[in-house]
Amino acid sequence: MSTSIAAEQRPARGLGIFREHNARMVFFGRLSVLTGDVIQDVALIWIVWELTHSSAATAIASMSSRTPLWLFSLPAGVYADANDPKRTLLWANLLCSLLAFCVAGFAHMGMLNVPLLCVLAFAISTCRTFEMPSFYAAVRGLTNGTDTQQLNGVADTAKRLARLVAPLLANAIKNITSVFNLYAVIGVFYACMAMAGRKMDVRSFRQRQGPRQGIVGDLREALVVIKQRPALQFIIAAEILFNVAYGACYYVFLPRLTMDTTGGGAFGYAAAVTAFGTGGLLAGFLSSHLKMHGQALRYAMVGWLGMGLFFGLMCLTRSLWVIVAFSAVVGAAMAIQTIALWSALHESCPAEHSGRVYSIWRLGADAAITVSTLTAGVVTDAFGPSMPIGVIGIYVLLAIPLARRLIMPRVVPLQEPNRS
């Protein structure tokens, strides 16, 4: 009898995870919503260019979909901790779906212009900004409360599959119908996430729910929790330090290396990006065989250092196919690092503060990517991509272990945040 009970409690591995209802809903839902996100990013640029043929206008439109992340990440984290995450998944994605259908409708009525499109893109991105920390917090309620690694791996696999498939799907749809109809397709994908969220079995996962203190008070409470937990401090600091490297390498140095330095052109860059995505997809799927219980931070360290090493090694070669192979390894390392990092956050952070801590972490990480991408463009124009990417590799191999040594040895007694 004890053997059969242990077998029932043993977590599923590989494809076996999809026998669980919540795993299927997470995969279907995240694949749908992230496919919608990627298509929206592409469609927004295509439509604005078709309407204006202005690079400035496309830049403004792109910023309109990015600005909510900066404005509302922290309030979204507070909202996620104060409200039922399942309800948020439902209303946020339904509203995104309605707004996407509005874009398609206005286009067919001849009423769509760039300012209106920017307003609607801003609104869609705002809803998505509120949805993301709620999904992250809900992952605790989708498991038995012990291990989130499996569902983190399912969600990450769906994300990487969406990034591979969505651009191809957008281009195929654009070739057979008007580019404006892409937003109708986007609306369908967001509606699919709402349907999946409605069918998820989210158990109660918050041990207590105290009175709210307003946005400032609730964020201050989350900062106290972070201050009391060196593991959370290290996760946030290391992710910011790494994203300083990642933004520069992935968005600036890698395109320049593959298109210019190796002479691969657009094909070379596409091959590297595809290899990156494929490596991540395979590693994300195979991550279910890893036993991260209590060791998630070590796996995250391996991922960070692996990415730094193979990004750095790109400075030593002028072969396109070697860089493509390194890109696949970097993608695999990033998948492991992402799944481990989410699992470490769940292990280290009290459930009552999940949304706020996630938002603080994500805002810092995205800020690091933005700053490093802008800076790397100037550096690459001055020195080329090879030397800077080698320096970045050395920086990652030194900075992440140093941050761990400086932060993790500190032992701080855990205390409940003062709610008085």
C-alpha positions as MATLAB code, in Angstrom:
seq = 'MSTSIAAEQRPARGLGIFREHNARMVFFGRLSVLTGDVIQDVALIWIVWELTHSSAATAIASMSSRTPLWLFSLPAGVYADANDPKRTLLWANLLCSLLAFCVAGFAHMGMLNVPLLCVLAFAISTCRTFEMPSFYAAVRGLTNGTDTQQLNGVADTAKRLARLVAPLLANAIKNITSVFNLYAVIGVFYACMAMAGRKMDVRSFRQRQGPRQGIVGDLREALVVIKQRPALQFIIAAEILFNVAYGACYYVFLPRLTMDTTGGGAFGYAAAVTAFGTGGLLAGFLSSHLKMHGQALRYAMVGWLGMGLFFGLMCLTRSLWVIVAFSAVVGAAMAIQTIALWSALHESCPAEHSGRVYSIWRLGADAAITVSTLTAGVVTDAFGPSMPIGVIGIYVLLAIPLARRLIMPRVVPLQEPNRS';
ca = [
       0.000    0.000    0.000;
       2.776    2.457    0.921;
       4.481    1.717   -2.392;
       1.374    2.594   -4.382;
       0.876    5.809   -2.415;
       4.491    6.814   -3.034;
       4.060    6.104   -6.720;
       0.973    8.320   -6.827;
       2.813   11.142   -5.090;
       5.921   10.864   -7.272;
       5.995   13.826   -9.680;
       5.506   12.998  -13.351;
       8.434   13.353  -15.712;
       8.618   14.207  -19.414;
       5.340   13.829  -21.287;
       3.791   12.270  -18.196;
       3.275   15.734  -16.735;
       0.581   16.367  -19.376;
      -1.623   13.718  -17.774;
      -2.321   16.367  -15.133;
      -5.204   18.726  -15.906;
      -3.468   21.872  -14.648;
      -0.324   21.127  -16.644;
      -2.367   20.864  -19.840;
      -4.186   24.115  -19.077;
      -0.910   25.919  -18.284;
       0.707   24.740  -21.504;
      -2.301   25.515  -23.701;
      -2.947   28.855  -21.998;
       0.621   30.147  -21.977;
       1.233   28.947  -25.533;
      -1.889   30.839  -26.622;
      -1.274   34.098  -24.790;
       2.432   34.280  -25.605;
       1.755   33.516  -29.254;
      -0.682   36.422  -29.167;
       1.983   38.635  -27.570;
       4.603   37.827  -30.199;
       2.187   38.284  -33.102;
       1.067   41.584  -31.599;
       4.670   42.820  -31.423;
       5.138   41.967  -35.106;
       1.712   43.158  -36.282;
       2.033   46.512  -34.524;
       5.203   47.359  -36.446;
       3.817   46.074  -39.747;
       0.575   48.047  -39.448;
       2.224   51.313  -38.397;
       4.719   50.992  -41.232;
       1.930   50.324  -43.718;
       0.019   53.372  -42.467;
       2.948   55.820  -42.258;
       6.188   54.405  -43.759;
       7.872   56.255  -40.882;
      10.573   54.743  -38.654;
       9.797   57.348  -35.988;
       6.152   56.298  -35.944;
       7.063   52.615  -35.584;
       9.383   53.466  -32.692;
       6.625   55.438  -30.930;
       4.164   52.588  -31.452;
       6.646   50.072  -30.079;
       7.191   52.247  -27.008;
       3.424   52.481  -26.469;
       3.336   48.731  -25.889;
       6.388   48.773  -23.610;
       5.541   51.752  -21.411;
       2.885   49.980  -19.242;
       5.535   47.560  -18.021;
       7.444   50.483  -16.520;
       4.382   52.304  -15.213;
       2.303   49.478  -13.784;
       4.607   46.572  -12.845;
       4.695   47.452   -9.163;
       0.954   48.226   -8.832;
       0.275   44.986  -10.726;
       2.283   43.041   -8.149;
       0.304   44.630   -5.311;
      -2.940   43.812   -7.117;
      -1.851   40.193   -7.657;
      -1.269   39.670   -3.935;
      -4.589   41.287   -2.970;
      -6.899   39.495   -5.410;
      -7.846   36.064   -6.697;
      -5.270   35.273   -9.435;
      -7.690   33.047  -11.350;
     -10.169   35.917  -11.661;
      -7.379   38.198  -12.874;
      -6.318   35.671  -15.534;
      -9.901   35.633  -16.770;
     -10.713   39.362  -16.910;
      -7.282   40.520  -18.107;
      -7.173   38.147  -21.064;
     -10.821   38.688  -22.010;
     -10.184   42.425  -22.045;
      -7.051   41.904  -24.178;
      -9.143   39.828  -26.575;
     -11.827   42.514  -26.811;
      -9.252   45.250  -27.446;
      -7.557   43.183  -30.165;
     -10.892   42.630  -31.912;
     -11.475   46.401  -31.648;
      -8.268   47.037  -33.611;
      -9.424   44.705  -36.381;
     -12.905   46.234  -36.322;
     -11.685   49.841  -36.512;
      -9.389   48.857  -39.395;
     -12.246   47.372  -41.423;
     -14.385   50.448  -40.760;
     -11.577   52.701  -42.001;
     -11.267   54.389  -38.605;
      -7.850   53.082  -37.545;
      -4.972   55.527  -37.325;
      -1.624   55.496  -35.540;
      -2.687   57.422  -32.383;
      -5.711   55.140  -31.894;
      -3.597   52.036  -32.517;
      -1.043   53.241  -29.944;
      -3.816   53.787  -27.365;
      -5.199   50.298  -27.927;
      -1.705   48.730  -27.842;
      -1.057   50.583  -24.574;
      -4.304   49.214  -23.131;
      -3.529   45.636  -24.205;
      -0.053   45.856  -22.700;
      -1.500   47.262  -19.461;
      -3.807   44.257  -19.121;
      -0.910   41.911  -19.819;
       1.203   43.687  -17.211;
      -1.466   42.979  -14.576;
      -1.906   39.383  -15.748;
       1.714   38.251  -15.506;
       2.341   38.522  -11.723;
      -1.067   36.960  -11.089;
      -0.138   33.937  -13.201;
       3.217   33.664  -11.422;
       1.474   33.790   -8.027;
      -1.186   31.285   -9.139;
       1.451   28.630   -9.922;
       1.593   27.850   -6.199;
      -2.110   27.092   -6.233;
      -1.810   24.850   -9.271;
       0.435   22.368   -7.434;
       0.154   20.522   -4.149;
       2.051   23.361   -2.519;
       5.436   21.656   -2.473;
       7.158   21.755   -5.865;
       6.546   24.258   -8.657;
       9.397   23.093  -10.899;
       7.185   20.952  -13.139;
       4.694   23.692  -13.977;
       7.484   26.260  -14.339;
       9.026   23.949  -16.927;
       5.706   23.540  -18.736;
       5.180   27.319  -18.827;
       8.732   27.947  -20.052;
       8.408   25.307  -22.787;
       5.188   26.959  -23.961;
       6.903   30.353  -24.011;
       9.813   29.146  -26.120;
       7.559   27.256  -28.510;
       5.472   30.413  -28.958;
       8.581   32.450  -29.774;
       9.569   29.944  -32.435;
       6.152   29.457  -34.024;
       4.461   32.855  -33.707;
       6.631   34.837  -36.195;
       6.179   32.102  -38.810;
       2.439   32.026  -38.178;
       2.171   35.820  -38.405;
       4.012   35.856  -41.716;
       1.853   33.038  -43.110;
      -1.361   34.834  -42.140;
      -0.070   38.111  -43.565;
       0.566   36.407  -46.902;
      -3.035   35.211  -47.272;
      -5.042   38.083  -45.787;
      -4.832   41.732  -44.757;
      -2.265   42.579  -42.112;
      -5.062   44.186  -40.080;
      -6.708   40.773  -39.663;
      -3.760   39.698  -37.539;
      -5.401   41.450  -34.608;
      -8.484   39.240  -34.965;
      -6.172   36.223  -34.666;
      -4.505   37.841  -31.643;
      -7.938   38.264  -30.057;
      -8.617   34.553  -30.472;
      -5.327   33.631  -28.765;
      -6.037   35.892  -25.775;
      -9.526   34.408  -25.481;
      -7.960   30.920  -25.411;
      -5.829   31.949  -22.412;
      -8.942   33.240  -20.650;
     -10.661   29.899  -21.280;
      -7.645   27.959  -19.997;
      -7.436   30.185  -16.902;
     -11.115   29.568  -16.182;
     -10.550   25.803  -16.279;
      -7.466   25.797  -14.042;
      -7.936   24.212  -10.633;
      -6.322   26.861   -8.411;
      -6.235   25.806   -4.783;
      -5.921   28.215   -1.862;
      -2.194   28.884   -1.399;
      -2.009   31.957    0.850;
      -1.736   31.058    4.511;
      -2.972   34.441    5.636;
      -4.291   37.600    4.065;
      -3.749   40.757    6.124;
      -5.327   44.159    5.581;
      -4.003   46.131    2.608;
      -1.936   49.227    3.294;
      -2.075   50.911   -0.099;
       0.449   50.559   -2.904;
       3.323   52.242   -1.054;
       2.705   50.373    2.195;
       2.330   47.008    0.474;
       5.515   47.521   -1.557;
       7.382   48.572    1.565;
       6.212   45.353    3.222;
       7.535   43.329    0.267;
      10.889   45.125    0.484;
      11.083   44.143    4.162;
      10.541   40.511    3.167;
      13.323   40.782    0.562;
      15.635   42.396    3.110;
      15.058   39.508    5.523;
      15.842   36.818    2.943;
      19.358   36.768    1.437;
      18.217   34.246   -1.195;
      15.706   36.741   -2.587;
      18.317   39.496   -2.525;
      20.732   37.315   -4.474;
      18.092   36.271   -7.032;
      17.167   39.877   -7.773;
      20.768   41.154   -7.772;
      22.083   38.294   -9.923;
      19.288   38.616  -12.470;
      19.954   42.356  -12.824;
      23.698   41.730  -13.154;
      23.143   39.021  -15.739;
      20.582   40.965  -17.765;
      23.121   43.753  -18.154;
      25.052   41.141  -20.156;
      22.089   39.426  -21.793;
      20.561   42.575  -23.273;
      23.863   43.549  -24.878;
      24.735   40.053  -26.124;
      21.397   38.861  -27.465;
      19.986   42.072  -28.898;
      23.167   43.769  -30.166;
      26.353   41.667  -30.260;
      24.805   38.425  -31.575;
      23.009   40.104  -34.533;
      26.183   41.975  -35.461;
      28.352   38.835  -35.194;
      26.052   36.681  -37.313;
      25.073   39.257  -39.933;
      28.313   41.212  -40.315;
      31.408   39.663  -38.704;
      30.769   36.147  -40.032;
      29.112   37.361  -43.235;
      25.979   35.342  -42.563;
      23.570   38.187  -43.271;
      19.901   37.875  -42.365;
      20.086   34.091  -42.803;
      22.908   33.839  -40.268;
      21.017   35.829  -37.669;
      17.835   33.819  -38.256;
      19.829   30.585  -37.845;
      21.304   31.758  -34.526;
      17.921   32.883  -33.170;
      16.316   29.606  -34.253;
      19.127   27.622  -32.602;
      18.722   29.689  -29.425;
      14.994   28.982  -29.362;
      15.375   25.298  -30.197;
      18.005   24.772  -27.506;
      15.756   26.461  -24.971;
      12.718   24.466  -26.056;
      14.508   21.117  -25.702;
      16.096   22.040  -22.372;
      12.793   23.321  -21.021;
      11.065   20.071  -21.932;
      13.864   17.911  -20.498;
      13.991   19.979  -17.290;
      11.214   17.817  -15.839;
      13.861   15.107  -15.338;
      15.942   17.399  -13.117;
      15.376   17.204   -9.375;
      15.766   20.801   -8.245;
      14.089   20.381   -4.861;
      15.935   22.765   -2.538;
      18.723   23.164   -5.105;
      17.062   25.528   -7.557;
      19.575   28.322   -6.945;
      22.463   26.017   -7.845;
      20.803   25.163  -11.147;
      20.220   28.880  -11.759;
      23.918   29.519  -11.101;
      24.872   26.854  -13.642;
      22.545   28.493  -16.161;
      23.910   32.013  -15.595;
      27.537   30.883  -15.792;
      26.885   28.661  -18.809;
      25.357   31.558  -20.728;
      28.240   33.833  -19.780;
      30.797   31.231  -20.844;
      29.313   30.477  -24.265;
      28.503   34.097  -25.042;
      32.132   34.887  -24.190;
      33.486   32.066  -26.364;
      31.827   33.668  -29.396;
      34.636   36.245  -29.423;
      37.115   33.502  -30.403;
      35.494   32.392  -33.649;
      34.510   33.803  -37.033;
      32.590   30.673  -38.024;
      28.853   31.232  -38.360;
      28.016   27.633  -37.542;
      30.126   27.611  -34.389;
      28.269   30.720  -33.217;
      24.957   29.042  -34.110;
      25.988   25.993  -32.040;
      26.997   28.226  -29.119;
      23.639   30.006  -29.435;
      21.838   26.676  -28.996;
      23.828   25.989  -25.803;
      23.086   29.495  -24.506;
      19.377   28.960  -25.204;
      19.421   25.657  -23.321;
      21.254   27.227  -20.376;
      18.759   30.083  -20.295;
      15.800   27.695  -20.154;
      17.323   25.847  -17.188;
      18.187   29.147  -15.496;
      14.670   30.541  -15.989;
      12.901   27.457  -14.632;
      15.326   27.221  -11.708;
      14.951   30.920  -10.956;
      11.153   30.771  -10.861;
      11.367   27.698   -8.630;
      13.885   29.436   -6.341;
      11.598   32.456   -6.064;
       8.715   30.190   -5.080;
      10.911   28.421   -2.520;
      12.274   31.636   -1.003;
       9.256   33.931   -1.065;
       6.167   33.660    1.164;
       3.036   33.073   -0.905;
       1.414   36.268    0.400;
       4.145   38.366   -1.261;
       4.646   36.453   -4.536;
       3.141   39.036   -6.859;
       5.012   41.999   -5.405;
       8.391   40.251   -5.260;
       7.931   39.007   -8.819;
       7.145   42.544  -10.017;
      10.154   44.059   -8.242;
      12.412   41.372   -9.731;
      10.969   41.743  -13.211;
      11.127   45.536  -13.239;
      14.806   45.461  -12.253;
      15.611   42.789  -14.838;
      13.839   44.607  -17.679;
      15.465   47.905  -16.746;
      18.886   46.237  -16.954;
      18.085   44.818  -20.411;
      16.921   48.207  -21.706;
      19.947   50.129  -20.437;
      22.463   47.535  -21.610;
      20.887   47.273  -25.071;
      21.097   51.023  -25.608;
      24.685   51.159  -24.299;
      25.814   48.144  -26.338;
      24.765   49.806  -29.573;
      27.224   52.636  -28.978;
      29.977   50.241  -27.840;
      29.553   48.009  -30.898;
      29.789   50.926  -33.292;
      33.065   51.923  -31.628;
      34.765   48.541  -31.084;
      32.836   45.937  -33.077;
      31.051   42.973  -31.434;
      33.857   40.446  -30.822;
      35.893   42.151  -28.115;
      32.864   43.431  -26.124;
      31.130   40.027  -26.101;
      34.325   38.451  -24.750;
      34.521   41.070  -21.999;
      30.864   40.485  -21.180;
      31.513   36.747  -20.834;
      34.305   37.364  -18.325;
      32.088   39.861  -16.484;
      29.313   37.271  -16.005;
      31.752   34.582  -14.814;
      33.072   36.986  -12.168;
      30.032   39.074  -11.197;
      27.506   36.310  -10.434;
      29.770   34.258   -8.078;
      30.920   37.492   -6.405;
      27.314   38.539   -5.797;
      26.562   35.140   -4.268;
      29.606   35.339   -2.019;
      28.707   38.831   -0.830;
      24.978   38.252   -0.288;
      24.279   34.619    0.550;
      26.585   34.109    3.591;
      24.613   36.686    5.522;
      22.226   34.968    7.903;
      19.271   37.150    8.855;
      16.573   35.812   11.185;
      13.236   35.639    9.401;
      10.594   37.852   10.971;
       7.099   38.599    9.908;
       6.678   42.058    8.378;
       5.275   44.635   10.743;
       1.654   45.307    9.812;
       0.978   47.823   12.527;
];
